Amino acid sequence: MSQRTPSHSIRVLLVDDHAIVREGYRRLLERDPTIEVVGEAGDAQAAYLAFQALGPDLVVMDISLPGASGIDALRRIVARVPQARILMFSMHEEGIFAQRAFQAGARGYVTKASAPDTLVEAVHRVAAGERYIGPDMAQTIALQSIGGDEGVFDTLSAREFEVMRLILAGASLSEIAAQLRLSYKTVANQQSLIRQKLGVQTQLQLMQLAARHGVGRP
């Protein structure tokens, strides 16, 4: 790869709810002398306020944030600044998360399982005005499209899909509420909506549906 020589650093806002994780990504990104992390945020509201205050060139944001999700923050930022360049960086490897992110206005999507250089490359590509999707996620979306399964969970919001994944992983509603910093009542209501939207009535039916479409597997 040729050495990059931009006229100025790429100013990045880093959004993740774990301070230790943010520190690791800050160090990774700032190993590249053309990238500068100008701010950090740990939830959707803080991300929106930091974006307003700092005016970064690019936002690197996790989907799984406490309270409102990263998709919610993405929509709010893009509604205010349609040209905002936001790269979603997430543990979620299901294609539906990337699809929802792009539909909401993201310019890129990279999974946390990707090689470190992939994130750096994505930052440069998105900052340059390109769209970027990590090679592992691109393959996942292509395979899902071939299988014709991409529309099964379209009625679920990003947060509902995340709650479903945690339910399938064996987490109780109380554990999910604590992890996502939502009320127990909110999570219980989302569980009911998930079943209603997917046309299932029991946990077993939900597990069988998810298994048929490769969702929720370890």
SULKA-V828212 format. One line per field, one symbol per residue. ss: DSSP state (h for helix, s for strand, l for the rest). psi: psi as a letter, one per 30 degrees, with the letter a starting at -180 (. if undefined). Layout:
BEGIN
ss: ???
psi: ???
END
This chain:
BEGIN
ss: lllllllllsssssslllhhhhhhhhhhhhllllssssssslshhhhhhhhhhhlllssssllllslllhhhhhhhhhhhlllllsssssllllhhhhhhhhhhlllssssllllhhhhhhhhhhhhllllsslhhhhhhhhhhhhhllllllllllhhhhhhhhhhhllllhhhhhhhhlllhhhhhhhhhhhhhhhllllhhhhhhhhhhllllll
psi: klkkilflljjkkkjkfjeeeeeeeeeeegfjfgkkjflllfleeeeeeeeeefhlfkkjklejlkbkleeeeeeeeeeejfgkjkjkjlfkgkfeeeeeeeefglflkklfflkefeeeeeeeeefgglkkkkeeeeeeeeeeeefggffegffkleeeeeeeeeeffgkleeeeeeefhlleeeeeeeeeeeeeefhlfleeeeeeeeefggkgk.
END
